[in-house]
Amino acid sequence: MPVLAGIFAGVIMAMIFLPHAAIVLVFNRKYAGSPGNDEGPSPMAWLLMALAGGAFLTWVVLGIAAATLFTIAQRVAPTHFPGVPSLAYLIGVVAVVLLAVPWVVILAPRLWRHALFEFAVFVAIFGVQIPMTAGIG
């Protein structure tokens, strides 16, 4: 069941991340395929499609790894609070987000609102949805 929960979480995250990333890319003035540019189609479109496929597979692999880590954390350090099957796992998910925040601020300071949205989605899917679908009992 953890593998299916991880695949499910990875697919959901990819389905939210990829259109969001596409919107950020397309409305960037430097992007050659931007609606405001009359340069024609970008030769980078094929590379972007390959990167999108790679991102999709990466999210699925991350989902499977997170679901597996959740089942291990649930066995090793279970939490008996309703809605929080493993506090150690939830702290780990939040720690991943907190470690990623400085990188976004340093590398892409103009995208902080987009990153905030993605971080919230990540915590919701990986911190709440995986424990619900991987099985609490």
Secondary structure as UniProt FT lines:
FT   HELIX           2..26
FT   TURN            29..30
FT   TURN            32..33
FT   TURN            35..36
FT   TURN            43..44
FT   HELIX           45..76
FT   TURN            82..83
FT   HELIX           87..107
FT   HELIX           109..111
FT   HELIX           112..122
FT   HELIX           123..129
FT   HELIX           130..134
//
